[in-house]
Amino acid sequence: MCTVSKVKQLTMADNKILIYQVFPRLFGNRNMTRKQHGTIAENGCGKMNDFTSDVLRRIHDMGITHIWFTGIIRHSTQTDYTSYGIPHQHPAIVKGKAGSPYAIVDYYDVDPDLAEDVAERMNELEALILRTHKAGMKVILDFVPNHVAREYHSITNPQNTTDLGEHDDIGMGFFPQNNFYYCVNEPFAPSVPLSINGEDPYVEIPAKATGNDRFDNHPCANDWYETVKLNYGIDYCDAGGRSEHFSPMPATWQQMTDILLFWVSKGVDAFRCDMAEMVPPPFWEYATTRVKESFVDTLFIGEVYDPKQYRTYLHSGFDYLYDKVGMYDCLSDVVRQKRPASSITQQWQSTDDINHHMLYFLENHDELRIASDFFCGAPQKALPAVIVSLMLRTNPFMLYAGQEVGERGMDEEGFSGCNGRTTIFDYWALPTLNYAYTDRRRLSPEMRSLQDLYKKLMLLANDEKAIREGDFFDLMYANPASEHFMPEHLYTFLRKKDEDIILVIVNFSEKSISCSIHIPQHAFDCLNMAEQNVMAEDLVSNETFYTRLSSSTPITVTTQPYSGKIYKIRSI
């Protein structure tokens, strides 16, 4: 049960990495029209300039070390910017009026929606990066390596680069030096209409393979039909199945690495790599090595959902991986009473050798909002899971903008229906999110209280060195089910660094629970703790009590519903 951190941690100034994911499109939008399927003229759009120095300071004051600005790179949209020399995209292959930020149309450009002056959009981004750095935070952007928009065409790529598809042999379904896969001589014929808004039908001959590994010409509405799959030298349709053609190096490898190098040269500090496991590990090894040769501190965060592949992708150069099919799924089940709290033990054990590399989160743009009717209906119910995610180990934690004020994700915005998620396809506004960093007086008392609690927890994660960098000891094996402890609803553990000791106990139940926590002798041996009389101070409520820290004397505490105690143990 005792684990000592031995893996090198890639942190900023020895801090625990705390990421804030935010959509600029939504964050600063003060237009509250919120019309379903509304245009940018009707519903408005947030801008990069909405992240003023004051706003960034307030985000940093939440304890945030890194901001993931989602949707910065130019992607497909139904908004017309042809007057600025930006090509129009056919609306039949754009999801929503605003479009998906994961259907990139130009890897070297910035989304014009986010600029106050479209012609100055790159300069506005560079200024945002500079402001973020001055506020004491690092910048994360998306890197979408698996697929691009169907009408991808760069108008801003540097002169020494080749545009994707520019030199493809479209007469070959697969060729290692092609950027795309082709359905030779077959037109694109999806199950969705190819003519909308009175426009001529969208035509694509030959059809390109669709982004979610659909290698025929007729994807359906549930496929990623607005995107095309990039070719990294794997023949998915050969008789042998997925044969690899990596020598000579496929053209896509160099082109995508050039894109990464372009953005790090702009000051980007890290990349959240979309659907990383759909791209072969040898590419990642090549690309991450090339980038870190010149920009050694660049971080790569991989969206990987197969736990069996975690170590493969870490060995290929990733610094951190989503722990979605792991700790996220476990905690979401515990919150909803589908698993006992004690199941957390088995979950961390499954990635114990790589725990420093696992990114914990409870919300992001793909997952349900905690407060939605589809999850648990109230943000307070997930607070024990927040404490566990933040305090369990030294690995990073991610907060999704709006989570800290209980955003519910229950709007029906347009392309996105009422599904418990905040839209990534539509022009929309989230008043609570905007107020949280511009005018907190307009938040309800409950929202202000929730944000204050998130702030306190996030700051504790870095202020307390036992949490930030300390050893960890799971106490659950020493506290089985009894009249004194309920592992169905309670989870408890220790953190220690030098003389600093933290005892954490969380209660996932709707009832107050009094319990006695037994600290076994093995914990004293493993963490080099002395038995002694101590004062325990709850770092959340500042309440204190006196007890004895001993293997023979259980510590008795009472936890309130959906809450936790974070006790700092001090000798007396």
Secondary structure, 3 states (H helix, E strand, C coil): CEECCCCCCCCCCCCCCEEEEECHHHHCCCCCCCCCCCCHHHHCCCCHHHCCHHHHHHHHHCCCCEEEECCCEEECCCCCCHHHCCCCCCHHHCCCCCCCCCCEEEEEEECHHHCCCHHHHHHHHHHHHHHHHHCCCEEEEEECCCEEECCCCCCCCCCCCCCCCCCCCCCCCCCCCCCECEECCCCCCCCCCCCCCCCCCCCCCCEECECCCECCCCCCCCCCCCEEEECCCEECCCCCCCEECCCCCCHHHHHHHHHHHHHHHCCCCEEEECCHHHCCHHHHHHHHHHHHHHCCCCEEEECCCCHHHHHHHHHCCCCEEECHHHHHHHHHHHHCCCCCCCHHHHHHHHCHHHHHHEEEECCCCCCCCCCCCCCCCCHHHHHHHHHHHHHCCCCCEEEECCHHHCCCCCCCCCCCCCCCCCCCCCCCCCHHHHHHHHCHHHCCHHHHHHHHHHHHHHHHHHHCHHHHHCEEEECHHHCCCECCECCCCEEEEEEEECCEEEEEEEECCCCCEEEEECCCHHHHHHHCCCCEEEEEEECCCCCEEEEEEECCECEEEEECCCEEEEEEEEEC
